[in-house]
Amino acid sequence: MQATITQQSAGLYAIEGELNMQTVPAVSQQLQNILPKTNGETYTLDLASVTRSDSAGVALLVEVMQIAKAANQTLLFSNLPGQMKEIAGVSGLLDILPLSKN
């Protein structure tokens, strides 16, 4: 299984597939290439099509948050799957994830 990232519109990207230890490194590299190094941009990652995730997927979200913060960008995660919410909750990360209000 693999994961893909597609641009839906300006500043909106969808992640589709499975986020695990095997797929996260490639997704991380793609996101580092996609998110420009300009300041002040706003990006949303739509996670509605993530079919499965383990802790590596949640770690990816934290990594992307750090990239966005370093570039002075606003980042939102939309449609966080239940499995990822559970992992983030147990890990104490749910309160710090920038979740959109959808």
Helices and strands as residue ranges (DSSP letters): E 3-9, E 12-19, H 24-34, E 42-53, H 55-70, E 74-78, H 82-91
